[in-house]
Amino acid sequence: MARVRRTFMGTVVELLSYAEEQRKIQEEEQRKLQAEEEKKKSRGSVEFQVVSFTNKIRRLTSHLELHKKDYLSQRGLRKILGKRQRLLAYLSKKNRVRYKELIGRLDIRERKTR
């Protein structure tokens, strides 16, 4: 019986830490979105789209850490990663300074070049 309790309590603690992590991610996302909205009123800008995709990617990644077999979320994550990659490639071709500034601010790796 004690074994079940430990497993149950471990699950409860895991779910609470997951909920806390999700809350922190949402707060960070809100803070970044507000800062981005103040800077750029245009939601169609490349920077805004990359920031919103990055927030979605971080949220999905933390979700997939708990739900490892959620294959539909994995597919969605791969699609969003591809969209962000294409936007970053476009931005690096058009304006290298804005690209460097954006990846530094979001703390993401620079895309691989061939």
N, C-alpha and C positions, 0 to 999 in steps of 0.2 A: 504494500500500500504506500509506503514511504517513497518508493521509486516512482510511482505515478505522480505523487505530489511534486517531487523534484522536477519531473518532466513537465508537469503542468505549470509549475512556478517558473521554470526556465522559459516556457513558451510565453507566459504572461510578461516576464521581464523583456523578452525579445520583442514582443509586440509593442510594449511601452517604449522601448528604445527606438523602435521603428517609427512610432507615432511622433516622438520627440524630434527625430531626424527629419521627418516630413514637415513638421511645423517650422523647424529652422530653415529648411530649404525654401518653404513658402515665404517666410519673412525676408530672407535674402533676395528671393525673386522679386518680391514687392518693392524692396528698397532699390534694387537695380532698375526695375521698370520705371519707378517714379523718377529716379535720377536721369534715366534715358529719355523719358517723356519731357522733362524740363529742358534737356539739351536739344532734342529733336522732336518737333511737333509732328513730323511726318512719320507715320507708322510704316510707310512703304520703303523707308531707307534701308540700305543693306545692313547697316550697323544694328538697327532695331530688330530686323529679322534674325540676324545671327545671335543677338542676345536672347531673343525669345526661344529660338531653337536650342541654344545652350541650356537654358533653364529647363526646357522639356527633356533634354537628354539627361541632365542630372537627376531629375525627378524619376524618369523611367529607369535609370541605372540603379537608384536606391530601391525602387520597387522590385526590380529583377533580382536583387540580392536576397530578398525574402522569398520571392516566388520564382524559383529557378526554371520551372517548366512552363511558364507563361509564354508560349511560342508566338502568340499574336502580338504581345507587347515587344518581343524581340524583333519581330518583323517591322513594327512601327518605329522602333529605335533605329534599325538599319536605314529605313527610309528617311528619317529626320537627319541622321548622320550624313547621308548622301546629299540632301538638300543644303545642309550647312557647308559641306565640303565644296559644292559647286558655287555657293555664294562667296565663300572665302577665296576661291580661285578667281572669280570675277573681280573681287575687290583688290586682290594682289596684283592683277594685271592693270587695273584702272588707276589705283592710287596706293602705292606701296607704303606711304607714310601712315595713312589711315588704317591700313591692314595691320601694320606692326603695332600701332597704338591699340587697336581692338584686341588682338590676340594677347597683348600684354595685360590689358585690363581684365579680360575674361580668364586669364591663366590657362590658356589652351596651347597645345603644341602647334608649331608652324607646319604647314602642309608639306608633304614630301614632294620634291621635284625630281624629274627624271633626267 
